[in-house]
């Protein structure tokens, strides 16, 4: 069973690429500081453990907005819909 | 009736403060590029109209993740939970 998750982050420049490399394994990179996607609980916990070992807890900030069903979340776009998945880190 | 909305943005430096000033009227500034909060449909549409007049449609990107009930969205924090509401723009 998968859930839908939006991940946003505010991380020091020194660590941001490490965080993005981890998130790219699990989610789609949809905006400069935003990833989203459907994921199993098991993989979500694995992703969090990897991030936890990389971020600086008292400085960096990562939010996981978790929803049981993607359908409950209606995404509207103003301006450009971006996709950075093709960027190699 | 209010809905719960997460707003994320990737906007050119020249326009980002204008965007933030508008969003601060309607939402809570919870991370560098993220606002969130509960809002009526009427005010949400008003907020979007104001943003639409400020952003550059073919360059800037603003996402509205809209959910009927806040309870469907479970927010988890890794590291710091930030709040920029006290910042004067």
Backbone of each chain as nested JSON, in Angstrom:
{
  "chains": [
    {"id": "A", "residues": [
      {"number": 1, "name": "UNK", "atoms": {"N": [0.862, -1.2, 0.0], "CA": [0.0, 0.0, 0.0], "C": [0.891, 1.24, 0.0]}},
      {"number": 2, "name": "UNK", "atoms": {"N": [0.553, 2.197, -0.846], "CA": [1.342, 3.435, -0.89], "C": [0.53, 4.602, -0.343]}},
      {"number": 3, "name": "UNK", "atoms": {"N": [1.257, 5.625, 0.131], "CA": [0.618, 6.877, 0.527], "C": [1.196, 7.978, -0.352]}},
      {"number": 4, "name": "UNK", "atoms": {"N": [0.587, 9.158, -0.318], "CA": [1.083, 10.286, -1.101], "C": [1.793, 11.248, -0.16]}},
      {"number": 5, "name": "UNK", "atoms": {"N": [2.981, 11.67, -0.55], "CA": [3.781, 12.521, 0.329], "C": [4.335, 13.722, -0.446]}},
      {"number": 6, "name": "UNK", "atoms": {"N": [4.274, 14.88, 0.191], "CA": [4.942, 16.085, -0.311], "C": [6.093, 16.36, 0.661]}},
      {"number": 7, "name": "UNK", "atoms": {"N": [7.293, 16.482, 0.125], "CA": [8.463, 16.73, 0.967], "C": [9.008, 18.126, 0.641]}},
      {"number": 8, "name": "UNK", "atoms": {"N": [9.135, 18.971, 1.659], "CA": [9.732, 20.293, 1.445], "C": [10.926, 20.428, 2.373]}},
      {"number": 9, "name": "UNK", "atoms": {"N": [11.914, 21.221, 1.956], "CA": [13.119, 21.294, 2.788], "C": [13.77, 22.674, 2.704]}},
      {"number": 10, "name": "UNK", "atoms": {"N": [14.481, 22.978, 3.773], "CA": [15.237, 24.232, 3.889], "C": [16.538, 23.8, 4.559]}},
      {"number": 11, "name": "UNK", "atoms": {"N": [17.541, 23.532, 3.741], "CA": [18.765, 22.871, 4.211], "C": [19.978, 23.717, 3.827]}},
      {"number": 12, "name": "UNK", "atoms": {"N": [20.981, 23.738, 4.668], "CA": [22.212, 24.485, 4.397], "C": [22.813, 24.073, 3.04]}},
      {"number": 13, "name": "UNK", "atoms": {"N": [23.293, 25.082, 2.293], "CA": [23.874, 24.84, 0.953], "C": [24.878, 23.682, 0.953]}},
      {"number": 14, "name": "UNK", "atoms": {"N": [25.643, 23.56, 2.046], "CA": [26.703, 22.513, 2.117], "C": [26.098, 21.116, 2.042]}},
      {"number": 15, "name": "UNK", "atoms": {"N": [24.821, 20.972, 2.476], "CA": [24.228, 19.63, 2.571], "C": [23.088, 19.412, 1.577]}},
      {"number": 16, "name": "UNK", "atoms": {"N": [22.686, 20.45, 0.859], "CA": [21.464, 20.343, 0.076], "C": [21.565, 19.292, -1.037]}},
      {"number": 17, "name": "UNK", "atoms": {"N": [22.72, 19.141, -1.672], "CA": [22.818, 18.132, -2.74], "C": [22.733, 16.705, -2.205]}},
      {"number": 18, "name": "UNK", "atoms": {"N": [23.29, 16.509, -1.003], "CA": [23.178, 15.174, -0.382], "C": [21.711, 14.846, -0.131]}},
      {"number": 19, "name": "UNK", "atoms": {"N": [20.967, 15.85, 0.379], "CA": [19.539, 15.652, 0.665], "C": [18.783, 15.371, -0.645]}},
      {"number": 20, "name": "UNK", "atoms": {"N": [19.1, 16.126, -1.686], "CA": [18.395, 15.94, -2.963], "C": [18.693, 14.562, -3.565]}},
      {"number": 21, "name": "UNK", "atoms": {"N": [19.954, 14.115, -3.444], "CA": [20.308, 12.789, -3.983], "C": [19.474, 11.706, -3.321]}},
      {"number": 22, "name": "UNK", "atoms": {"N": [19.279, 11.816, -2.022], "CA": [18.472, 10.821, -1.299], "C": [17.019, 10.919, -1.759]}},
      {"number": 23, "name": "UNK", "atoms": {"N": [16.475, 12.137, -1.768], "CA": [15.057, 12.302, -2.12], "C": [14.779, 11.838, -3.548]}},
      {"number": 24, "name": "UNK", "atoms": {"N": [15.746, 12.053, -4.455], "CA": [15.558, 11.65, -5.861], "C": [15.36, 10.14, -6.013]}},
      {"number": 25, "name": "UNK", "atoms": {"N": [15.87, 9.361, -5.047], "CA": [15.698, 7.901, -5.103], "C": [14.251, 7.503, -4.834]}},
      {"number": 26, "name": "UNK", "atoms": {"N": [13.522, 8.365, -4.105], "CA": [12.191, 7.962, -3.626], "C": [11.057, 8.787, -4.225]}},
      {"number": 27, "name": "UNK", "atoms": {"N": [11.356, 10.039, -4.659], "CA": [10.29, 10.956, -5.057], "C": [10.628, 11.668, -6.361]}},
      {"number": 28, "name": "UNK", "atoms": {"N": [9.663, 12.44, -6.856], "CA": [9.867, 13.282, -8.032], "C": [10.183, 14.708, -7.584]}},
      {"number": 29, "name": "UNK", "atoms": {"N": [11.185, 15.286, -8.204], "CA": [11.62, 16.64, -7.838], "C": [10.781, 17.641, -8.637]}},
      {"number": 30, "name": "UNK", "atoms": {"N": [9.833, 18.322, -7.984], "CA": [8.844, 19.102, -8.729], "C": [9.002, 20.616, -8.614]}},
      {"number": 31, "name": "UNK", "atoms": {"N": [9.835, 21.056, -7.72], "CA": [10.103, 22.478, -7.56], "C": [11.403, 22.63, -6.785]}},
      {"number": 32, "name": "UNK", "atoms": {"N": [12.023, 23.774, -6.799], "CA": [13.347, 23.935, -6.222], "C": [13.52, 23.241, -4.863]}},
      {"number": 33, "name": "UNK", "atoms": {"N": [12.546, 23.435, -3.951], "CA": [12.68, 22.821, -2.617], "C": [11.549, 21.851, -2.323]}},
      {"number": 34, "name": "UNK", "atoms": {"N": [11.018, 21.228, -3.343], "CA": [9.844, 20.351, -3.159], "C": [9.977, 19.07, -3.971]}},
      {"number": 35, "name": "UNK", "atoms": {"N": [9.737, 17.937, -3.271], "CA": [9.603, 16.645, -3.941], "C": [8.216, 16.117, -3.605]}},
      {"number": 36, "name": "UNK", "atoms": {"N": [7.709, 15.248, -4.446], "CA": [6.424, 14.624, -4.132], "C": [6.358, 13.245, -4.76]}},
      {"number": 37, "name": "UNK", "atoms": {"N": [5.386, 12.422, -4.266], "CA": [5.196, 11.122, -4.892], "C": [4.492, 10.128, -3.998]}},
      {"number": 38, "name": "UNK", "atoms": {"N": [4.208, 8.965, -4.588], "CA": [3.562, 7.888, -3.828], "C": [4.625, 6.897, -3.405]}},
      {"number": 39, "name": "UNK", "atoms": {"N": [4.523, 6.418, -2.175], "CA": [5.592, 5.609, -1.577], "C": [5.02, 4.682, -0.52]}},
      {"number": 40, "name": "UNK", "atoms": {"N": [5.652, 3.541, -0.292], "CA": [5.22, 2.629, 0.779], "C": [5.752, 3.158, 2.115]}},
      {"number": 41, "name": "UNK", "atoms": {"N": [5.106, 2.755, 3.199], "CA": [5.574, 3.176, 4.528], "C": [7.022, 2.711, 4.76]}},
      {"number": 42, "name": "UNK", "atoms": {"N": [7.324, 1.518, 4.318], "CA": [8.67, 0.968, 4.525], "C": [9.736, 1.832, 3.868]}},
      {"number": 43, "name": "UNK", "atoms": {"N": [9.484, 2.202, 2.619], "CA": [10.473, 3.039, 1.899], "C": [10.52, 4.442, 2.479]}},
      {"number": 44, "name": "UNK", "atoms": {"N": [9.37, 4.934, 2.934], "CA": [9.348, 6.271, 3.526], "C": [10.233, 6.311, 4.772]}},
      {"number": 45, "name": "UNK", "atoms": {"N": [10.106, 5.274, 5.614], "CA": [10.939, 5.227, 6.828], "C": [12.414, 5.122, 6.465]}},
      {"number": 46, "name": "UNK", "atoms": {"N": [12.73, 4.357, 5.43], "CA": [14.129, 4.199, 4.974], "C": [14.669, 5.548, 4.506]}},
      {"number": 47, "name": "UNK", "atoms": {"N": [13.833, 6.273, 3.733], "CA": [14.229, 7.606, 3.232], "C": [14.526, 8.526, 4.416]}},
      {"number": 48, "name": "UNK", "atoms": {"N": [13.659, 8.511, 5.421], "CA": [13.838, 9.393, 6.591], "C": [15.123, 9.045, 7.337]}},
      {"number": 49, "name": "UNK", "atoms": {"N": [15.4, 7.759, 7.496], "CA": [16.637, 7.352, 8.207], "C": [17.861, 7.88, 7.453]}},
      {"number": 50, "name": "UNK", "atoms": {"N": [17.844, 7.751, 6.119], "CA": [18.989, 8.227, 5.325], "C": [19.154, 9.748, 5.5]}},
      {"number": 51, "name": "UNK", "atoms": {"N": [18.028, 10.476, 5.443], "CA": [18.093, 11.937, 5.599], "C": [18.588, 12.313, 6.988]}},
      {"number": 52, "name": "UNK", "atoms": {"N": [18.108, 11.564, 7.983], "CA": [18.454, 11.869, 9.376], "C": [19.959, 11.806, 9.59]}},
      {"number": 53, "name": "UNK", "atoms": {"N": [20.609, 10.922, 8.824], "CA": [22.071, 10.751, 9.001], "C": [22.847, 11.824, 8.24]}},
      {"number": 54, "name": "UNK", "atoms": {"N": [22.164, 12.617, 7.436], "CA": [22.84, 13.616, 6.589], "C": [22.594, 15.049, 7.089]}},
      {"number": 55, "name": "UNK", "atoms": {"N": [21.378, 15.322, 7.585], "CA": [21.064, 16.711, 7.935], "C": [21.667, 17.086, 9.295]}},
      {"number": 56, "name": "UNK", "atoms": {"N": [21.727, 18.421, 9.514], "CA": [22.161, 18.975, 10.794], "C": [20.88, 19.298, 11.57]}},
      {"number": 57, "name": "UNK", "atoms": {"N": [20.559, 18.476, 12.581], "CA": [19.235, 18.544, 13.239], "C": [18.899, 19.933, 13.772]}},
      {"number": 58, "name": "UNK", "atoms": {"N": [19.908, 20.666, 14.24], "CA": [19.56, 21.954, 14.875], "C": [19.617, 23.123, 13.888]}},
      {"number": 59, "name": "UNK", "atoms": {"N": [19.757, 22.776, 12.601], "CA": [19.798, 23.88, 11.614], "C": [18.859, 23.596, 10.425]}},
      {"number": 60, "name": "UNK", "atoms": {"N": [18.924, 22.377, 9.912], "CA": [18.158, 22.046, 8.7], "C": [16.715, 21.679, 9.034]}},
      {"number": 61, "name": "UNK", "atoms": {"N": [15.862, 21.812, 8.001], "CA": [14.436, 21.566, 8.224], "C": [13.869, 20.781, 7.037]}},
      {"number": 62, "name": "UNK", "atoms": {"N": [13.248, 19.62, 7.324], "CA": [12.608, 18.83, 6.273], "C": [11.196, 18.493, 6.752]}},
      {"number": 63, "name": "UNK", "atoms": {"N": [10.183, 18.827, 5.92], "CA": [8.8, 18.505, 6.282], "C": [8.267, 17.411, 5.357]}},
      {"number": 64, "name": "UNK", "atoms": {"N": [7.569, 16.467, 5.971], "CA": [6.87, 15.423, 5.21], "C": [5.371, 15.63, 5.438]}},
      {"number": 65, "name": "UNK", "atoms": {"N": [4.646, 16.015, 4.367], "CA": [3.189, 16.111, 4.438], "C": [2.64, 14.796, 3.872]}},
      {"number": 66, "name": "UNK", "atoms": {"N": [2.109, 13.972, 4.758], "CA": [1.744, 12.593, 4.377], "C": [0.227, 12.446, 4.286]}},
      {"number": 67, "name": "UNK", "atoms": {"N": [-0.253, 11.893, 3.166], "CA": [-1.692, 11.707, 2.969], "C": [-1.965, 10.278, 2.542]}},
      {"number": 68, "name": "UNK", "atoms": {"N": [-3.012, 9.672, 3.103], "CA": [-3.279, 8.261, 2.794], "C": [-3.625, 8.063, 1.333]}},
      {"number": 69, "name": "UNK", "atoms": {"N": [-4.295, 9.031, 0.75], "CA": [-4.709, 8.866, -0.662], "C": [-4.37, 10.134, -1.43]}},
      {"number": 70, "name": "UNK", "atoms": {"N": [-3.783, 9.984, -2.626], "CA": [-3.421, 11.148, -3.437], "C": [-4.654, 11.976, -3.771]}},
      {"number": 71, "name": "UNK", "atoms": {"N": [-5.788, 11.298, -3.866], "CA": [-7.013, 11.961, -4.32], "C": [-7.471, 13.07, -3.363]}},
      {"number": 72, "name": "UNK", "atoms": {"N": [-7.047, 12.988, -2.1], "CA": [-7.491, 14.012, -1.149], "C": [-6.758, 15.329, -1.368]}},
      {"number": 73, "name": "UNK", "atoms": {"N": [-5.725, 15.291, -2.205], "CA": [-4.89, 16.472, -2.392], "C": [-5.0, 16.977, -3.832]}},
      {"number": 74, "name": "UNK", "atoms": {"N": [-5.543, 18.186, -3.955], "CA": [-5.806, 18.768, -5.267], "C": [-4.71, 19.795, -5.562]}},
      {"number": 75, "name": "UNK", "atoms": {"N": [-3.872, 19.524, -6.557], "CA": [-2.731, 20.41, -6.831], "C": [-3.079, 21.409, -7.929]}},
      {"number": 76, "name": "UNK", "atoms": {"N": [-2.937, 22.688, -7.629], "CA": [-3.177, 23.731, -8.626], "C": [-1.84, 24.439, -8.879]}},
      {"number": 77, "name": "UNK", "atoms": {"N": [-1.601, 24.801, -10.144], "CA": [-0.323, 25.415, -10.507], "C": [-0.545, 26.831, -11.033]}},
      {"number": 78, "name": "UNK", "atoms": {"N": [0.224, 27.776, -10.517], "CA": [0.225, 29.152, -11.039], "C": [1.591, 29.341, -11.682]}},
      {"number": 79, "name": "UNK", "atoms": {"N": [1.596, 29.717, -12.988], "CA": [2.887, 29.858, -13.664], "C": [3.366, 28.518, -14.16]}},
      {"number": 80, "name": "UNK", "atoms": {"N": [4.644, 28.224, -13.936], "CA": [5.255, 27.032, -14.508], "C": [5.125, 25.789, -13.613]}},
      {"number": 81, "name": "UNK", "atoms": {"N": [4.872, 24.613, -14.259], "CA": [4.987, 23.354, -13.528], "C": [6.371, 22.817, -13.839]}},
      {"number": 82, "name": "UNK", "atoms": {"N": [7.212, 22.688, -12.836], "CA": [8.61, 22.339, -13.06], "C": [8.854, 20.857, -12.775]}},
      {"number": 83, "name": "UNK", "atoms": {"N": [9.905, 20.294, -13.392], "CA": [10.303, 18.92, -13.097], "C": [11.814, 18.844, -13.269]}},
      {"number": 84, "name": "UNK", "atoms": {"N": [12.51, 18.647, -12.149], "CA": [13.966, 18.638, -12.184], "C": [14.528, 17.23, -12.257]}},
      {"number": 85, "name": "UNK", "atoms": {"N": [13.662, 16.241, -12.512], "CA": [14.126, 14.848, -12.464], "C": [15.299, 14.574, -13.398]}},
      {"number": 86, "name": "UNK", "atoms": {"N": [15.377, 15.349, -14.482], "CA": [16.451, 15.059, -15.457], "C": [17.798, 15.601, -14.991]}},
      {"number": 87, "name": "UNK", "atoms": {"N": [17.797, 16.424, -13.946], "CA": [19.065, 17.004, -13.461], "C": [19.894, 15.913, -12.779]}},
      {"number": 88, "name": "UNK", "atoms": {"N": [21.16, 15.797, -13.187], "CA": [22.059, 14.818, -12.576], "C": [22.806, 15.502, -11.43]}},
      {"number": 89, "name": "UNK", "atoms": {"N": [22.773, 14.936, -10.251], "CA": [23.426, 15.578, -9.095], "C": [24.817, 14.991, -8.876]}}
    ]},
    {"id": "B", "residues": [
      {"number": 1, "name": "UNK", "atoms": {"N": [-16.79, 27.876, 5.287], "CA": [-16.041, 26.613, 5.331], "C": [-14.617, 26.857, 4.872]}},
      {"number": 2, "name": "UNK", "atoms": {"N": [-13.652, 26.286, 5.592], "CA": [-12.25, 26.47, 5.2], "C": [-11.667, 25.151, 4.696]}},
      {"number": 3, "name": "UNK", "atoms": {"N": [-10.639, 25.267, 3.871], "CA": [-9.872, 24.093, 3.456], "C": [-8.438, 24.291, 3.934]}},
      {"number": 4, "name": "UNK", "atoms": {"N": [-7.633, 23.233, 3.873], "CA": [-6.228, 23.33, 4.27], "C": [-5.376, 23.373, 3.017]}},
      {"number": 5, "name": "UNK", "atoms": {"N": [-4.452, 24.319, 2.963], "CA": [-3.635, 24.497, 1.762], "C": [-2.15, 24.605, 2.127]}},
      {"number": 6, "name": "UNK", "atoms": {"N": [-1.321, 23.929, 1.327], "CA": [0.138, 24.097, 1.409], "C": [0.538, 24.824, 0.128]}},
      {"number": 7, "name": "UNK", "atoms": {"N": [1.242, 25.944, 0.282], "CA": [1.676, 26.715, -0.885], "C": [3.201, 26.649, -0.967]}},
      {"number": 8, "name": "UNK", "atoms": {"N": [3.718, 26.218, -2.124], "CA": [5.18, 26.203, -2.321], "C": [5.48, 27.047, -3.55]}},
      {"number": 9, "name": "UNK", "atoms": {"N": [6.683, 27.643, -3.565], "CA": [6.977, 28.531, -4.696], "C": [8.454, 28.529, -5.033]}},
      {"number": 10, "name": "UNK", "atoms": {"N": [8.691, 28.822, -6.293], "CA": [10.062, 28.936, -6.825], "C": [9.98, 30.158, -7.738]}},
      {"number": 11, "name": "UNK", "atoms": {"N": [10.34, 31.309, -7.189], "CA": [10.089, 32.594, -7.865], "C": [11.394, 33.368, -7.986]}},
      {"number": 12, "name": "UNK", "atoms": {"N": [11.555, 34.112, -9.058], "CA": [12.76, 34.917, -9.282], "C": [12.981, 35.875, -8.092]}},
      {"number": 13, "name": "UNK", "atoms": {"N": [14.27, 35.994, -7.693], "CA": [14.647, 36.847, -6.558], "C": [13.991, 38.236, -6.636]}},
      {"number": 14, "name": "UNK", "atoms": {"N": [13.89, 38.78, -7.838], "CA": [13.331, 40.143, -8.022], "C": [11.881, 40.23, -7.553]}},
      {"number": 15, "name": "UNK", "atoms": {"N": [11.158, 39.076, -7.581], "CA": [9.723, 39.117, -7.267], "C": [9.373, 38.383, -5.975]}},
      {"number": 16, "name": "UNK", "atoms": {"N": [10.348, 37.719, -5.355], "CA": [10.006, 36.808, -4.259], "C": [9.417, 37.548, -3.048]}},
      {"number": 17, "name": "UNK", "atoms": {"N": [9.902, 38.737, -2.75], "CA": [9.345, 39.45, -1.585], "C": [7.91, 39.897, -1.822]}},
      {"number": 18, "name": "UNK", "atoms": {"N": [7.608, 40.278, -3.055], "CA": [6.213, 40.637, -3.374], "C": [5.306, 39.432, -3.151]}},
      {"number": 19, "name": "UNK", "atoms": {"N": [5.775, 38.251, -3.616], "CA": [4.981, 37.021, -3.454], "C": [4.791, 36.716, -1.966]}},
      {"number": 20, "name": "UNK", "atoms": {"N": [5.883, 36.847, -1.206], "CA": [5.801, 36.543, 0.234], "C": [4.862, 37.497, 0.967]}},
      {"number": 21, "name": "UNK", "atoms": {"N": [4.91, 38.777, 0.578], "CA": [4.021, 39.756, 1.239], "C": [2.564, 39.373, 1.029]}},
      {"number": 22, "name": "UNK", "atoms": {"N": [2.225, 38.927, -0.177], "CA": [0.843, 38.511, -0.461], "C": [0.503, 37.267, 0.359]}},
      {"number": 23, "name": "UNK", "atoms": {"N": [1.378, 36.25, 0.303], "CA": [1.092, 34.99, 1.003], "C": [0.976, 35.192, 2.514]}},
      {"number": 24, "name": "UNK", "atoms": {"N": [1.766, 36.12, 3.048], "CA": [1.735, 36.363, 4.508], "C": [0.369, 36.868, 4.971]}},
      {"number": 25, "name": "UNK", "atoms": {"N": [-0.392, 37.491, 4.053], "CA": [-1.73, 37.981, 4.426], "C": [-2.708, 36.824, 4.623]}},
      {"number": 26, "name": "UNK", "atoms": {"N": [-2.421, 35.678, 3.994], "CA": [-3.411, 34.588, 3.982], "C": [-2.949, 33.327, 4.706]}},
      {"number": 27, "name": "UNK", "atoms": {"N": [-1.596, 33.15, 4.81], "CA": [-1.08, 31.876, 5.328], "C": [0.039, 32.103, 6.343]}},
      {"number": 28, "name": "UNK", "atoms": {"N": [0.493, 30.999, 6.929], "CA": [1.638, 31.027, 7.85], "C": [2.893, 30.61, 7.099]}},
      {"number": 29, "name": "UNK", "atoms": {"N": [3.956, 31.344, 7.301], "CA": [5.214, 31.098, 6.59], "C": [6.015, 30.063, 7.39]}},
      {"number": 30, "name": "UNK", "atoms": {"N": [6.05, 28.843, 6.916], "CA": [6.584, 27.751, 7.752], "C": [7.951, 27.221, 7.321]}},
      {"number": 31, "name": "UNK", "atoms": {"N": [8.395, 27.61, 6.163], "CA": [9.718, 27.197, 5.705], "C": [10.126, 28.138, 4.583]}},
      {"number": 32, "name": "UNK", "atoms": {"N": [11.379, 28.2, 4.232], "CA": [11.862, 29.199, 3.287], "C": [10.936, 29.406, 2.079]}},
      {"number": 33, "name": "UNK", "atoms": {"N": [10.495, 28.289, 1.453], "CA": [9.634, 28.449, 0.256], "C": [8.269, 27.816, 0.454]}},
      {"number": 34, "name": "UNK", "atoms": {"N": [7.798, 27.788, 1.69], "CA": [6.533, 27.098, 1.991], "C": [5.666, 27.902, 2.951]}},
      {"number": 35, "name": "UNK", "atoms": {"N": [4.39, 28.067, 2.561], "CA": [3.379, 28.626, 3.464], "C": [2.289, 27.569, 3.626]}},
      {"number": 36, "name": "UNK", "atoms": {"N": [1.567, 27.637, 4.701], "CA": [0.443, 26.71, 4.869], "C": [-0.623, 27.367, 5.739]}},
      {"number": 37, "name": "UNK", "atoms": {"N": [-1.849, 26.771, 5.679], "CA": [-2.895, 27.281, 6.557], "C": [-4.287, 26.93, 6.082]}},
      {"number": 38, "name": "UNK", "atoms": {"N": [-5.26, 27.277, 6.915], "CA": [-6.66, 27.035, 6.572], "C": [-7.252, 28.329, 6.041]}},
      {"number": 39, "name": "UNK", "atoms": {"N": [-8.074, 28.221, 5.001], "CA": [-8.546, 29.415, 4.279], "C": [-9.879, 29.12, 3.611]}},
      {"number": 40, "name": "UNK", "atoms": {"N": [-10.693, 30.144, 3.419], "CA": [-11.951, 29.945, 2.691], "C": [-11.662, 29.958, 1.184]}},
      {"number": 41, "name": "UNK", "atoms": {"N": [-12.556, 29.367, 0.421], "CA": [-12.372, 29.353, -1.04], "C": [-12.293, 30.79, -1.58]}},
      {"number": 42, "name": "UNK", "atoms": {"N": [-13.137, 31.664, -1.023], "CA": [-13.161, 33.052, -1.496], "C": [-11.813, 33.731, -1.329]}},
      {"number": 43, "name": "UNK", "atoms": {"N": [-11.242, 33.573, -0.141], "CA": [-9.94, 34.219, 0.111], "C": [-8.832, 33.547, -0.7]}},
      {"number": 44, "name": "UNK", "atoms": {"N": [-8.955, 32.247, -0.898], "CA": [-7.938, 31.535, -1.694], "C": [-7.913, 32.074, -3.122]}},
      {"number": 45, "name": "UNK", "atoms": {"N": [-9.107, 32.283, -3.681], "CA": [-9.181, 32.816, -5.059], "C": [-8.621, 34.236, -5.112]}},
      {"number": 46, "name": "UNK", "atoms": {"N": [-8.904, 35.007, -4.077], "CA": [-8.388, 36.398, -4.0], "C": [-6.86, 36.389, -3.953]}},
      {"number": 47, "name": "UNK", "atoms": {"N": [-6.322, 35.481, -3.14], "CA": [-4.864, 35.344, -3.009], "C": [-4.256, 34.989, -4.359]}},
      {"number": 48, "name": "UNK", "atoms": {"N": [-4.884, 34.056, -5.071], "CA": [-4.363, 33.621, -6.377], "C": [-4.396, 34.774, -7.386]}},
      {"number": 49, "name": "UNK", "atoms": {"N": [-5.451, 35.563, -7.366], "CA": [-5.542, 36.697, -8.3], "C": [-4.411, 37.7, -8.028]}},
      {"number": 50, "name": "UNK", "atoms": {"N": [-4.17, 37.963, -6.749], "CA": [-3.094, 38.908, -6.402], "C": [-1.738, 38.367, -6.873]}},
      {"number": 51, "name": "UNK", "atoms": {"N": [-1.506, 37.073, -6.646], "CA": [-0.229, 36.473, -7.059], "C": [-0.084, 36.504, -8.576]}},
      {"number": 52, "name": "UNK", "atoms": {"N": [-1.202, 36.223, -9.235], "CA": [-1.183, 36.143, -10.7], "C": [-0.74, 37.468, -11.312]}},
      {"number": 53, "name": "UNK", "atoms": {"N": [-1.063, 38.571, -10.608], "CA": [-0.705, 39.896, -11.14], "C": [0.753, 40.25, -10.841]}},
      {"number": 54, "name": "UNK", "atoms": {"N": [1.408, 39.439, -10.013], "CA": [2.784, 39.756, -9.591], "C": [3.816, 38.841, -10.262]}},
      {"number": 55, "name": "UNK", "atoms": {"N": [3.453, 37.557, -10.447], "CA": [4.476, 36.615, -10.936], "C": [4.651, 36.737, -12.45]}},
      {"number": 56, "name": "UNK", "atoms": {"N": [5.792, 36.183, -12.908], "CA": [6.104, 36.102, -14.34], "C": [5.692, 34.687, -14.782]}},
      {"number": 57, "name": "UNK", "atoms": {"N": [4.57, 34.585, -15.527], "CA": [3.954, 33.265, -15.777], "C": [4.909, 32.262, -16.434]}},
      {"number": 58, "name": "UNK", "atoms": {"N": [5.809, 32.763, -17.271], "CA": [6.652, 31.789, -17.983], "C": [7.979, 31.526, -17.284]}},
      {"number": 59, "name": "UNK", "atoms": {"N": [8.078, 32.022, -16.051], "CA": [9.344, 31.761, -15.32], "C": [9.056, 31.266, -13.894]}},
      {"number": 60, "name": "UNK", "atoms": {"N": [8.136, 31.956, -13.204], "CA": [7.903, 31.628, -11.792], "C": [6.95, 30.431, -11.651]}},
      {"number": 61, "name": "UNK", "atoms": {"N": [7.004, 29.818, -10.481], "CA": [6.193, 28.61, -10.235], "C": [5.621, 28.668, -8.829]}},
      {"number": 62, "name": "UNK", "atoms": {"N": [4.287, 28.568, -8.716], "CA": [3.636, 28.534, -7.4], "C": [2.674, 27.344, -7.415]}},
      {"number": 63, "name": "UNK", "atoms": {"N": [2.808, 26.458, -6.41], "CA": [1.899, 25.293, -6.306], "C": [0.98, 25.467, -5.1]}},
      {"number": 64, "name": "UNK", "atoms": {"N": [-0.287, 25.145, -5.317], "CA": [-1.26, 25.105, -4.215], "C": [-1.696, 23.658, -4.055]}},
      {"number": 65, "name": "UNK", "atoms": {"N": [-1.336, 23.032, -2.914], "CA": [-1.815, 21.685, -2.6], "C": [-3.029, 21.864, -1.686]}},
      {"number": 66, "name": "UNK", "atoms": {"N": [-4.213, 21.603, -2.233], "CA": [-5.451, 21.936, -1.524], "C": [-6.126, 20.676, -0.992]}},
      {"number": 67, "name": "UNK", "atoms": {"N": [-6.485, 20.682, 0.297], "CA": [-7.13, 19.525, 0.923], "C": [-8.377, 19.976, 1.676]}},
      {"number": 68, "name": "UNK", "atoms": {"N": [-9.465, 19.214, 1.517], "CA": [-10.725, 19.633, 2.137], "C": [-10.629, 19.694, 3.65]}},
      {"number": 69, "name": "UNK", "atoms": {"N": [-9.855, 18.775, 4.216], "CA": [-9.774, 18.733, 5.698], "C": [-8.307, 18.612, 6.109]}},
      {"number": 70, "name": "UNK", "atoms": {"N": [-7.908, 19.41, 7.079], "CA": [-6.52, 19.372, 7.541], "C": [-6.151, 17.978, 8.052]}},
      {"number": 71, "name": "UNK", "atoms": {"N": [-7.154, 17.279, 8.569], "CA": [-6.896, 15.992, 9.227], "C": [-6.36, 14.938, 8.245]}},
      {"number": 72, "name": "UNK", "atoms": {"N": [-6.607, 15.133, 6.967], "CA": [-6.127, 14.136, 5.996], "C": [-4.629, 14.256, 5.758]}},
      {"number": 73, "name": "UNK", "atoms": {"N": [-4.053, 15.325, 6.292], "CA": [-2.634, 15.603, 6.03], "C": [-1.841, 15.537, 7.322]}},
      {"number": 74, "name": "UNK", "atoms": {"N": [-0.934, 14.551, 7.376], "CA": [-0.157, 14.309, 8.579], "C": [1.244, 14.885, 8.373]}},
      {"number": 75, "name": "UNK", "atoms": {"N": [1.594, 15.929, 9.136], "CA": [2.879, 16.596, 8.92], "C": [3.939, 16.059, 9.876]}},
      {"number": 76, "name": "UNK", "atoms": {"N": [5.046, 15.58, 9.312], "CA": [6.148, 15.105, 10.135], "C": [7.341, 16.021, 9.894]}},
      {"number": 77, "name": "UNK", "atoms": {"N": [8.096, 16.303, 10.942], "CA": [9.225, 17.23, 10.835], "C": [10.531, 16.506, 11.14]}},
      {"number": 78, "name": "UNK", "atoms": {"N": [11.519, 16.683, 10.277], "CA": [12.878, 16.178, 10.513], "C": [13.733, 17.423, 10.711]}},
      {"number": 79, "name": "UNK", "atoms": {"N": [14.438, 17.493, 11.87], "CA": [15.23, 18.696, 12.134], "C": [14.361, 19.786, 12.714]}},
      {"number": 80, "name": "UNK", "atoms": {"N": [14.523, 21.005, 12.197], "CA": [13.855, 22.16, 12.786], "C": [12.468, 22.432, 12.204]}},
      {"number": 81, "name": "UNK", "atoms": {"N": [11.509, 22.802, 13.087], "CA": [10.23, 23.326, 12.595], "C": [10.359, 24.842, 12.607]}},
      {"number": 82, "name": "UNK", "atoms": {"N": [10.267, 25.468, 11.449], "CA": [10.556, 26.895, 11.33], "C": [9.259, 27.699, 11.256]}},
      {"number": 83, "name": "UNK", "atoms": {"N": [9.344, 28.979, 11.659], "CA": [8.181, 29.869, 11.524], "C": [8.728, 31.279, 11.262]}},
      {"number": 84, "name": "UNK", "atoms": {"N": [8.52, 31.781, 10.057], "CA": [9.064, 33.083, 9.685], "C": [8.039, 34.2, 9.851]}},
      {"number": 85, "name": "UNK", "atoms": {"N": [6.904, 33.901, 10.507], "CA": [5.845, 34.907, 10.599], "C": [6.305, 36.225, 11.197]}},
      {"number": 86, "name": "UNK", "atoms": {"N": [7.314, 36.155, 12.08], "CA": [7.735, 37.403, 12.754], "C": [8.59, 38.261, 11.838]}},
      {"number": 87, "name": "UNK", "atoms": {"N": [9.025, 37.731, 10.706], "CA": [9.887, 38.518, 9.788], "C": [9.038, 39.601, 9.106]}},
      {"number": 88, "name": "UNK", "atoms": {"N": [9.522, 40.851, 9.169], "CA": [8.826, 41.972, 8.524], "C": [9.407, 42.121, 7.112]}},
      {"number": 89, "name": "UNK", "atoms": {"N": [8.565, 42.102, 6.089], "CA": [9.065, 42.208, 4.705], "C": [9.022, 43.65, 4.217]}}
    ]}
  ]
}
